[in-house]
Amino acid sequence: MKKRMKRLAAVGLVAAMTGSMLLGCGGGKDSGDDKTSDGKVKIRFATWDDASVLDDQQACVDKFNESQDKIEVVLEGWGSDFDTKMTASMGAGDAPDVMYMWDYPTYSESLEPLDEYINKEGEEYKNNFFEALWPYNSIDDKIYGVPVSVVTSCMYYNKDLFDQAGVAYPTDDWTWADVAKASEEIQSKLDSVNGFTLPIGTLPYTLEMYLWSNGTAFVDENGKLDGNINSDKSVEVFKTFQDMEKDGVLYASEESGQTEMLGGKTAMYVDGTWPIKQFEEEGLNYGIVQIPKFEGTEHSISVINTSGIAISKDSKHKEEAWEFLKYWTGEEMNKHRIETELPALKSVVESEALREDPNCAPFYTALDNCAGYTPSSFIAEGWTEVDADIQLAFESIINPSSLADPKEALDEVVASHE
């Protein structure tokens, strides 16, 4: 998200440079380029994944193509160049018909609103996706993407370290005070072990879930910072972490927390589903519970890391693109990706009994609790610069070499943008 304004500027620059050419030739590719030799409609599909999964994705695309007599999808693996190529292709009026998407605030003006397509499928179709995912695929109450997968956040803990220290395992109703108490006990009994680890580099996109959990946010529904990011409840969040650090029960790490957990150097940290595969391969004895609560709150709120599939506004074959989008986000593909991504469809979660899987169930509980929350980056205009300043403020608050006053640091963010 930090690159958003630069991307928007680049889109405008490319559009300006190519505008006269596009007016002269009708825009985009020649019409002959969107048909195969046997007359099928050709749909271009851009993915950001790298070579490690492209073969599998191509096999899935091939399976779709084999089932079709009028559509043929061409997979384009853009990998790490995804944003650069997407910016250029949208600016030139030559974007792929279908694409992976998450940064809707940047790209929504070049995407096709999907509300009509979704409504035609009926309520049952839309309701099969978890409610909490739609705000992450929408801008200004318009849906631009259909969810592909789900990643929420929970707290991991090392069972062996808890056992060695004789401390009871965390539970879903733990508060941050409980974390501090357990951390102190563990550290008093085990040498070179940190009770709880919080990465210094935690991004604002993720940090906001702690504000939600305490009844506030970076901005209100109108995108206003003042009275929100610097509210008493927001200051309380940052002060809680800073006080834990001052008391020696929170370790502000330059790492992600995953490395420390694997190395037996930390007893607790918060993360998404990404480390599970490695934890299993390494034989780590771990548990997963909900993110700790703040005093007086019912439960914590997680941010969602989710991607969707979108359709280009300039696509000449939107109906065909929609047919492929439904396939890629449907039950068959949700089940196919289940080893690497948590499904976004309720029907698949139920049929595969994922709420009974200890490695999946906590993340779906978190998902249930975070319906109705929208990241500030989807609400406020010009978020890129605000995002960067929040990052600096958090680092100044949590970095042991500075430990800036939370209220002053957050007020400074507001003063810089209002």
C-alpha positions as CSV (number, residue, x, y, z in Angstrom):
1,M,0.0,0.0,0.0
2,K,2.9,2.3,0.5
3,K,3.5,2.4,-3.2
4,R,-0.2,3.3,-4.0
5,M,0.3,7.0,-4.8
6,K,3.3,6.2,-7.0
7,R,1.3,3.6,-8.9
8,L,-1.6,6.0,-9.4
9,A,0.8,8.6,-10.7
10,A,2.3,6.0,-13.0
11,V,-1.1,5.0,-14.3
12,G,-1.9,8.6,-15.1
13,L,1.5,9.1,-16.8
14,V,1.2,6.0,-19.0
15,A,-2.4,6.9,-19.9
16,A,-1.2,10.4,-20.9
17,M,1.6,9.0,-23.0
18,T,-0.5,6.5,-24.8
19,G,-3.8,8.4,-24.9
20,S,-3.5,9.7,-28.5
21,M,-2.4,6.3,-29.8
22,L,-5.4,4.6,-28.0
23,L,-7.8,7.1,-29.5
24,G,-6.4,6.4,-32.9
25,C,-6.7,2.6,-32.8
26,G,-9.7,2.1,-30.5
27,G,-7.7,1.2,-27.4
28,G,-6.3,-2.1,-26.1
29,K,-5.3,-5.0,-28.4
30,D,-6.6,-5.6,-31.9
31,S,-9.9,-7.5,-31.9
32,G,-8.2,-10.4,-33.7
33,D,-6.0,-11.0,-30.6
34,D,-8.9,-12.1,-28.4
35,K,-9.9,-15.2,-30.4
36,T,-8.1,-18.5,-30.7
37,S,-7.5,-20.2,-34.0
38,D,-10.6,-22.4,-33.4
39,G,-12.8,-19.4,-32.6
40,K,-12.9,-19.5,-28.8
41,V,-12.9,-16.3,-26.9
42,K,-9.5,-15.8,-25.3
43,I,-9.4,-14.6,-21.7
44,R,-6.2,-13.4,-20.2
45,F,-5.7,-14.2,-16.5
46,A,-2.9,-12.5,-14.5
47,T,-1.6,-14.0,-11.3
48,W,1.1,-12.6,-8.9
49,D,2.3,-16.1,-7.9
50,D,5.8,-17.2,-8.8
51,A,7.1,-20.3,-10.5
52,S,6.6,-22.5,-7.4
53,V,2.9,-22.6,-8.0
54,L,2.5,-21.7,-11.7
55,D,2.5,-25.3,-12.9
56,D,-0.3,-26.1,-10.6
57,Q,-2.3,-23.0,-11.6
58,Q,-1.7,-23.8,-15.3
59,A,-3.1,-27.4,-14.7
60,C,-6.2,-25.8,-13.1
61,V,-6.6,-23.4,-16.0
62,D,-6.2,-26.3,-18.4
63,K,-8.9,-28.2,-16.6
64,F,-11.3,-25.2,-17.1
65,N,-10.4,-24.9,-20.7
66,E,-11.1,-28.6,-21.4
67,S,-14.6,-28.1,-20.0
68,Q,-15.3,-25.2,-22.4
69,D,-16.2,-25.0,-26.0
70,K,-16.4,-21.2,-26.2
71,I,-13.8,-19.9,-23.8
72,E,-10.0,-20.4,-23.5
73,V,-8.1,-18.8,-20.6
74,V,-4.4,-17.9,-21.0
75,L,-2.5,-17.7,-17.7
76,E,0.1,-14.9,-17.3
77,G,2.4,-15.4,-14.3
78,W,3.6,-11.9,-13.4
79,G,5.2,-12.8,-10.1
80,S,7.1,-9.9,-8.4
81,D,6.4,-7.7,-11.4
82,F,2.7,-7.8,-10.8
83,D,2.1,-4.2,-9.7
84,T,4.5,-2.8,-12.3
85,K,2.9,-4.7,-15.1
86,M,-0.7,-4.0,-13.8
87,T,0.0,-0.3,-13.6
88,A,1.4,-0.2,-17.1
89,S,-1.3,-2.4,-18.7
90,M,-4.1,-0.4,-17.1
91,G,-2.6,2.9,-18.2
92,A,-2.3,1.5,-21.7
93,G,-5.9,0.2,-21.8
94,D,-4.5,-3.4,-22.2
95,A,-5.1,-4.9,-18.8
96,P,-5.8,-8.7,-18.5
97,D,-9.5,-9.6,-18.5
98,V,-9.2,-11.3,-15.1
99,M,-6.6,-10.8,-12.4
100,Y,-5.8,-11.4,-8.8
101,M,-6.4,-8.3,-6.7
102,W,-6.1,-7.0,-3.2
103,D,-5.2,-3.3,-3.6
104,Y,-8.6,-2.1,-4.6
105,P,-8.0,1.5,-3.4
106,T,-5.4,1.8,-6.1
107,Y,-6.9,-0.1,-8.9
108,S,-10.7,0.1,-8.5
109,E,-11.2,2.8,-11.2
110,S,-9.9,0.3,-13.7
111,L,-12.0,-2.6,-12.5
112,E,-15.5,-3.7,-13.4
113,P,-18.1,-3.4,-10.5
114,L,-19.4,-6.9,-9.9
115,D,-22.6,-6.3,-7.9
116,E,-24.9,-7.0,-10.9
117,Y,-23.1,-10.2,-11.7
118,I,-23.3,-11.3,-8.1
119,N,-26.9,-10.4,-7.8
120,K,-27.8,-12.5,-10.8
121,E,-26.3,-15.5,-9.1
122,G,-28.8,-15.1,-6.2
123,E,-28.5,-14.5,-2.5
124,E,-27.3,-18.0,-1.8
125,Y,-24.2,-17.4,-4.0
126,K,-23.1,-14.3,-2.2
127,N,-24.0,-15.6,1.3
128,N,-21.8,-18.6,0.8
129,F,-18.8,-16.3,1.2
130,F,-18.0,-15.1,4.7
131,E,-19.5,-11.7,5.3
132,A,-16.3,-10.2,6.7
133,L,-14.6,-10.7,3.4
134,W,-16.7,-8.4,1.3
135,P,-15.5,-5.0,2.7
136,Y,-12.0,-6.1,1.8
137,N,-13.1,-6.6,-1.8
138,S,-15.1,-3.4,-2.1
139,I,-14.7,0.4,-2.4
140,D,-17.5,2.9,-1.8
141,D,-20.0,0.2,-1.4
142,K,-19.3,-1.4,-4.8
143,I,-17.8,-4.9,-5.0
144,Y,-14.8,-5.2,-7.3
145,G,-13.5,-8.6,-6.4
146,V,-14.8,-12.1,-5.4
147,P,-12.8,-13.5,-2.4
148,V,-10.4,-16.3,-3.0
149,S,-9.0,-17.1,0.4
150,V,-8.9,-16.2,4.1
151,V,-6.0,-15.4,6.5
152,T,-6.9,-14.0,9.9
153,S,-4.5,-13.7,12.9
154,C,-4.3,-15.6,16.1
155,M,-1.8,-16.0,18.9
156,Y,0.6,-19.0,18.7
157,Y,2.2,-20.4,21.8
158,N,5.0,-22.9,22.4
159,K,3.6,-25.7,24.5
160,D,7.0,-27.1,25.5
161,L,8.1,-23.7,26.9
162,F,4.8,-23.4,28.9
163,D,5.3,-27.0,30.2
164,Q,8.9,-26.4,31.2
165,A,7.9,-23.2,33.1
166,G,4.8,-24.9,34.7
167,V,2.5,-22.2,33.3
168,A,-1.0,-23.0,32.1
169,Y,-1.6,-22.7,28.4
170,P,-3.3,-19.6,27.0
171,T,-7.1,-19.6,26.3
172,D,-9.4,-17.7,24.0
173,D,-10.5,-15.4,26.8
174,W,-7.0,-14.2,27.8
175,T,-6.4,-10.5,28.2
176,W,-3.1,-8.7,27.6
177,A,-2.7,-8.7,31.4
178,D,-2.8,-12.5,31.3
179,V,-0.1,-12.4,28.6
180,A,2.0,-10.1,30.7
181,K,1.6,-12.4,33.8
182,A,2.5,-15.6,31.9
183,S,5.4,-13.9,30.2
184,E,6.9,-12.8,33.5
185,E,6.5,-16.3,34.9
186,I,8.1,-18.0,31.9
187,Q,11.0,-15.6,31.8
188,S,11.7,-16.0,35.5
189,K,12.0,-19.8,35.1
190,L,13.6,-20.2,31.6
191,D,16.8,-18.5,30.5
192,S,17.1,-16.7,27.2
193,V,13.4,-17.0,26.5
194,N,11.1,-14.1,25.8
195,G,7.5,-14.4,27.0
196,F,5.8,-12.5,24.2
197,T,7.3,-11.1,21.0
198,L,5.9,-8.2,19.0
199,P,7.7,-7.3,15.7
200,I,8.9,-3.7,15.4
201,G,8.1,-3.8,11.7
202,T,4.4,-4.6,12.2
203,L,2.6,-2.7,9.4
204,P,-0.3,-0.3,10.1
205,Y,-2.6,-2.5,8.1
206,T,-2.1,-5.2,10.8
207,L,-1.8,-2.8,13.7
208,E,-5.3,-1.5,13.2
209,M,-6.7,-4.8,14.5
210,Y,-5.5,-3.9,18.0
211,L,-7.3,-0.6,17.8
212,W,-10.5,-2.4,16.6
213,S,-10.1,-4.7,19.5
214,N,-10.3,-1.8,21.9
215,G,-13.2,0.0,20.3
216,T,-11.5,2.4,18.0
217,A,-9.7,2.7,14.6
218,F,-7.2,4.9,12.7
219,V,-10.1,6.9,11.1
220,D,-13.8,7.2,11.4
221,E,-16.3,6.3,8.5
222,N,-15.5,9.7,6.9
223,G,-11.7,9.1,7.0
224,K,-11.0,11.6,9.8
225,L,-7.8,10.9,11.8
226,D,-8.2,13.4,14.7
227,G,-10.2,11.9,17.6
228,N,-9.6,8.4,16.3
229,I,-6.0,7.4,15.8
230,N,-5.1,9.7,18.8
231,S,-8.2,8.9,20.9
232,D,-7.8,7.7,24.5
233,K,-8.6,4.1,23.4
234,S,-6.0,4.2,20.7
235,V,-3.3,5.7,23.0
236,E,-4.3,2.9,25.5
237,V,-3.4,0.2,22.9
238,F,0.0,1.6,22.2
239,K,0.7,2.4,25.8
240,T,-0.3,-1.2,26.8
241,F,2.4,-2.6,24.5
242,Q,5.0,0.0,25.5
243,D,4.3,-0.6,29.2
244,M,4.7,-4.4,28.7
245,E,8.0,-3.7,27.0
246,K,9.2,-1.4,29.8
247,D,8.2,-4.1,32.3
248,G,10.3,-6.6,30.4
249,V,7.4,-8.9,29.4
250,L,7.3,-7.9,25.7
251,Y,10.2,-8.2,23.3
252,A,10.2,-5.8,20.4
253,S,11.9,-7.9,17.7
254,E,13.4,-7.0,14.4
255,E,12.2,-10.4,13.2
256,S,8.7,-11.5,12.4
257,G,8.3,-13.7,15.6
258,Q,8.2,-16.9,13.5
259,T,11.9,-17.4,13.7
260,E,12.0,-16.9,17.5
261,M,9.1,-19.3,17.9
262,L,10.8,-22.0,15.9
263,G,14.1,-21.5,17.8
264,G,12.4,-21.8,21.2
265,K,13.2,-18.2,21.9
266,T,9.7,-16.9,22.4
267,A,6.7,-18.4,24.1
268,M,4.0,-16.4,22.4
269,Y,3.4,-14.2,19.3
270,V,0.6,-13.2,16.9
271,D,0.6,-14.3,13.3
272,G,-1.6,-15.5,10.4
273,T,-1.8,-19.0,9.0
274,W,1.5,-18.8,7.1
275,P,3.9,-20.4,9.6
276,I,1.7,-23.5,10.1
277,K,3.3,-25.6,7.4
278,Q,6.8,-24.9,8.6
279,F,5.8,-25.5,12.3
280,E,4.4,-28.9,11.3
281,E,7.5,-29.8,9.2
282,E,9.8,-28.8,12.1
283,G,7.8,-30.7,14.6
284,L,7.1,-27.7,16.8
285,N,4.8,-28.4,19.7
286,Y,2.5,-25.4,19.5
287,G,-1.0,-24.2,20.1
288,I,-3.3,-21.5,18.7
289,V,-5.7,-19.3,20.5
290,Q,-7.5,-16.0,19.8
291,I,-5.6,-12.7,20.0
292,P,-5.7,-11.5,23.6
293,K,-8.5,-9.0,24.6
294,F,-8.3,-5.6,26.1
295,E,-10.0,-5.3,29.5
296,G,-13.7,-4.8,29.3
297,T,-14.1,-6.0,25.7
298,E,-16.0,-9.1,24.6
299,H,-13.3,-10.5,22.2
300,S,-10.5,-9.3,20.0
301,I,-10.8,-8.4,16.3
302,S,-8.4,-9.6,13.7
303,V,-7.5,-8.0,10.4
304,I,-8.0,-10.1,7.4
305,N,-5.4,-10.8,4.7
306,T,-7.4,-11.8,1.7
307,S,-7.2,-11.6,-2.0
308,G,-9.9,-11.6,-4.7
309,I,-10.4,-12.1,-8.4
310,A,-11.4,-9.0,-10.4
311,I,-12.4,-8.2,-13.9
312,S,-10.9,-5.4,-16.0
313,K,-13.3,-2.5,-16.8
314,D,-11.8,-2.6,-20.3
315,S,-12.4,-6.3,-20.9
316,K,-14.3,-7.0,-24.1
317,H,-15.5,-10.3,-22.8
318,K,-16.8,-9.7,-19.3
319,E,-19.4,-12.4,-19.3
320,E,-16.8,-15.0,-20.3
321,A,-14.5,-13.5,-17.7
322,W,-17.2,-13.9,-15.1
323,E,-17.6,-17.5,-15.9
324,F,-13.9,-18.1,-15.3
325,L,-14.0,-16.0,-12.1
326,K,-16.8,-18.2,-10.7
327,Y,-14.7,-21.3,-11.5
328,W,-11.5,-19.9,-9.8
329,T,-13.4,-18.8,-6.7
330,G,-15.8,-21.8,-6.6
331,E,-16.0,-24.9,-4.5
332,E,-13.8,-27.1,-6.6
333,M,-10.9,-24.6,-6.5
334,N,-11.4,-23.8,-2.9
335,K,-11.0,-27.5,-2.1
336,H,-8.0,-27.8,-4.4
337,R,-6.1,-25.0,-2.6
338,I,-7.0,-26.1,0.9
339,E,-3.4,-27.2,1.7
340,T,-2.1,-23.7,1.1
341,E,-5.1,-21.4,1.6
342,L,-8.0,-21.4,4.0
343,P,-11.2,-21.5,1.9
344,A,-13.5,-18.4,1.6
345,L,-16.6,-20.5,1.1
346,K,-18.8,-21.6,4.1
347,S,-19.9,-24.7,2.2
348,V,-16.3,-25.9,1.8
349,V,-15.5,-25.1,5.5
350,E,-18.4,-27.3,6.4
351,S,-17.9,-30.1,4.0
352,E,-14.2,-30.4,4.9
353,A,-14.9,-30.1,8.6
354,L,-12.3,-27.3,9.0
355,R,-13.9,-26.0,12.2
356,E,-12.9,-29.3,13.7
357,D,-9.3,-28.9,12.7
358,P,-7.2,-27.3,15.5
359,N,-5.0,-25.6,12.9
360,C,-8.0,-24.0,11.1
361,A,-10.8,-23.6,13.6
362,P,-9.2,-20.7,15.6
363,F,-8.8,-18.6,12.4
364,Y,-12.4,-19.1,11.4
365,T,-13.5,-18.1,14.9
366,A,-11.4,-14.9,14.4
367,L,-13.2,-14.5,11.1
368,D,-16.6,-14.8,12.7
369,N,-15.7,-12.0,15.1
370,C,-14.4,-9.4,12.6
371,A,-17.4,-9.0,10.3
372,G,-18.2,-5.4,9.7
373,Y,-14.7,-4.0,10.0
374,T,-13.0,-2.1,7.1
375,P,-9.3,-1.1,7.1
376,S,-8.7,2.6,7.1
377,S,-6.7,2.3,3.9
378,F,-10.0,1.5,2.2
379,I,-11.7,4.5,3.6
380,A,-9.3,7.5,3.8
381,E,-8.0,9.4,0.7
382,G,-4.3,9.6,0.2
383,W,-3.6,6.9,2.7
384,T,-0.1,6.1,1.5
385,E,1.6,9.0,3.3
386,V,-0.5,8.5,6.4
387,D,0.4,4.8,6.4
388,A,4.1,5.7,6.3
389,D,3.8,8.1,9.2
390,I,1.9,5.6,11.4
391,Q,4.6,3.1,10.7
392,L,7.2,5.6,11.9
393,A,5.1,6.5,14.9
394,F,4.7,2.9,16.0
395,E,8.4,2.2,15.6
396,S,9.3,5.2,17.7
397,I,6.8,4.1,20.4
398,I,7.9,0.4,20.5
399,N,11.6,0.7,19.7
400,P,13.5,0.3,22.9
401,S,16.0,2.9,21.9
402,S,13.3,5.6,21.7
403,L,10.1,4.6,23.5
404,A,8.3,7.8,22.4
405,D,5.3,9.0,24.3
406,P,2.3,7.3,22.5
407,K,0.0,10.3,22.7
408,E,2.6,12.7,21.4
409,A,3.6,10.4,18.6
410,L,0.0,9.9,17.5
411,D,-0.9,13.6,17.8
412,E,2.1,14.2,15.5
413,V,0.6,11.9,12.8
414,V,-2.7,13.9,13.0
415,A,-0.9,17.2,12.8
416,S,0.9,16.1,9.7
417,H,-2.3,15.4,7.8
418,E,-5.0,17.7,9.0
